[in-house]
């Protein structure tokens, strides 16, 4: 079979942390807020709302558009996809550095924070090959 020589995209389907199944879109924001508060509630942020929005939406949206990470999900096992995710997440956080030095400082200076953030974002963006679920609305919209 011959395929056209052109760029194509595969939209990821997202799962919630722990593989417990899909969370309906209406419940997604409260789940993200609860997870954020559980993982990062003990940190005294200067702008909690902004950091929460960046972690819950911006980082995940940027990863959903990252071709290297999407390829790693499609073409690799979970462990290799995780390595691709961690590289992509590091680049995204560096890109956000100019606006969010507080987030960058914690990401680069606190291994515990980096691990918890990485785990949370990976669990919400990893889409194993053959998954039959659909991505969140912002990923579908290309945000």
Backbone torsions as a table, in degrees:
resi	resn	phi	psi	omega
1	UNK	NA	132.5	177.7
2	UNK	-98.0	136.4	177.2
3	UNK	-111.0	146.8	177.9
4	UNK	-63.6	140.8	179.7
5	UNK	-87.2	80.8	-179.7
6	UNK	-147.3	158.3	177.6
7	UNK	-70.8	140.9	176.8
8	UNK	-135.5	166.4	178.3
9	UNK	-130.5	151.9	173.7
10	UNK	-124.0	120.8	-179.6
11	UNK	-78.7	128.9	179.8
12	UNK	-73.0	149.7	172.2
13	UNK	-106.2	129.9	-172.7
14	UNK	-97.8	148.9	173.8
15	UNK	-120.0	155.5	173.9
16	UNK	-81.0	164.9	-178.1
17	UNK	-55.9	142.9	175.3
18	UNK	81.7	2.6	177.8
19	UNK	64.8	30.4	-177.2
20	UNK	-82.3	2.8	-179.1
21	UNK	109.7	-179.2	-178.0
22	UNK	-82.7	145.3	175.3
23	UNK	-101.4	126.5	177.2
24	UNK	-55.0	146.7	-174.7
25	UNK	-54.3	-36.2	-179.6
26	UNK	-62.5	-35.4	-178.2
27	UNK	-85.9	-10.0	-172.1
28	UNK	-61.0	-48.6	-177.8
29	UNK	-62.9	-47.9	177.3
30	UNK	-60.1	-34.8	177.7
31	UNK	-65.7	-43.0	179.2
32	UNK	-63.7	-44.3	-179.8
33	UNK	-63.1	-44.7	179.3
34	UNK	-62.2	-45.0	179.2
35	UNK	-62.2	-45.2	178.8
36	UNK	-57.2	-49.3	-177.9
37	UNK	-64.5	-36.3	178.2
38	UNK	-66.2	-44.5	-175.3
39	UNK	-82.4	-36.5	-170.3
40	UNK	-125.8	10.3	-176.0
41	UNK	-66.1	-20.7	-178.8
42	UNK	-86.1	0.7	179.4
43	UNK	-92.8	132.5	178.9
44	UNK	-87.9	88.3	179.4
45	UNK	-75.9	147.4	173.7
46	UNK	-74.0	-35.4	179.9
47	UNK	-135.1	79.1	-175.0
48	UNK	-57.7	-43.7	-178.0
49	UNK	-61.4	-43.2	-179.9
50	UNK	-65.1	-47.1	180.0
51	UNK	-62.4	-42.5	179.7
52	UNK	-61.6	-42.4	179.0
53	UNK	-64.4	-41.9	-179.5
54	UNK	-64.4	-45.4	-178.9
55	UNK	-68.5	-43.3	-175.2
56	UNK	-76.7	-28.4	-173.5
57	UNK	-123.3	-57.8	-170.9
58	UNK	-62.4	-49.6	-178.5
59	UNK	-62.2	-45.8	-178.7
60	UNK	-65.0	-39.4	178.5
61	UNK	-64.3	-41.7	178.8
62	UNK	-65.6	-39.8	177.4
63	UNK	-66.8	-33.8	179.0
64	UNK	-65.6	-18.7	178.4
65	UNK	-103.1	-2.8	-175.4
66	UNK	-79.1	110.5	-174.9
67	UNK	-61.7	-39.2	-179.1
68	UNK	-63.6	-42.2	179.4
69	UNK	-69.0	-42.7	178.3
70	UNK	-61.5	-40.4	177.0
71	UNK	-65.0	-39.6	179.0
72	UNK	-63.7	-37.8	176.8
73	UNK	-64.7	-44.6	-175.8
74	UNK	-71.1	-38.8	-168.7
75	UNK	-106.4	1.0	-172.1
76	UNK	-132.4	169.5	173.0
77	UNK	-79.1	175.9	-176.3
78	UNK	-58.6	-42.5	-177.7
79	UNK	-64.0	-44.0	178.3
80	UNK	-68.3	-38.5	177.0
81	UNK	-62.6	-36.6	178.9
82	UNK	-64.1	-42.0	177.6
83	UNK	-62.4	-41.9	176.5
84	UNK	-62.9	-40.0	177.2
85	UNK	-61.5	-47.4	-177.1
86	UNK	-63.1	-38.5	176.0
87	UNK	-64.7	-45.8	-179.3
88	UNK	-64.5	-41.0	179.4
89	UNK	-63.2	-41.4	177.0
90	UNK	-58.8	-41.7	178.3
91	UNK	-66.6	-40.9	179.5
92	UNK	-62.7	-45.6	179.8
93	UNK	-63.3	-39.3	175.7
94	UNK	-61.9	-40.6	178.0
95	UNK	-61.9	-33.6	-179.3
96	UNK	-81.2	-7.7	-174.2
97	UNK	-52.2	-42.3	-174.8
98	UNK	-62.0	-32.9	-179.5
99	UNK	-94.8	-25.0	-169.8
100	UNK	-132.0	63.8	-178.3
101	UNK	-61.7	-30.8	179.0
102	UNK	-62.6	-45.1	177.7
103	UNK	-64.4	-43.6	-179.9
104	UNK	-61.8	-43.2	-179.8
105	UNK	-59.5	-44.4	178.6
106	UNK	-68.0	-42.0	-179.1
107	UNK	-61.7	-42.4	-177.0
108	UNK	-87.8	-19.8	-174.6
109	UNK	-109.7	-8.1	-178.3
110	UNK	-126.2	100.6	-179.8
111	UNK	-56.9	-35.7	178.9
112	UNK	-65.1	-45.1	177.7
113	UNK	-63.1	-45.7	-179.6
114	UNK	-58.6	-43.3	-179.2
115	UNK	-66.4	-46.0	-178.7
116	UNK	-64.3	-43.2	178.0
117	UNK	-63.6	-44.8	-179.7
118	UNK	-61.6	-44.3	179.0
119	UNK	-61.5	-46.2	-177.4
120	UNK	-63.5	-46.4	-177.7
121	UNK	-69.5	-40.6	178.4
122	UNK	-61.7	-46.5	-178.9
123	UNK	-62.1	-28.9	-179.4
124	UNK	-91.5	-9.4	-179.3
125	UNK	-118.1	-13.1	-176.4
126	UNK	-73.0	129.4	-179.6
127	UNK	-128.2	101.3	-177.8
128	UNK	-68.4	149.7	177.7
129	UNK	-55.2	138.0	177.3
130	UNK	85.8	-0.6	178.5
131	UNK	-65.1	141.7	-175.0
132	UNK	-105.8	12.7	-179.6
133	UNK	-91.7	171.8	-179.1
134	UNK	-112.0	153.1	-178.2
135	UNK	-72.6	161.8	175.0
136	UNK	-59.0	160.4	-176.3
137	UNK	-56.1	-40.4	-177.3
138	UNK	-67.7	-31.5	177.1
139	UNK	-70.8	-38.3	178.3
140	UNK	-65.2	-34.6	-179.6
141	UNK	-79.3	-6.8	178.9
142	UNK	77.9	25.0	179.6
143	UNK	-71.7	NA	NA
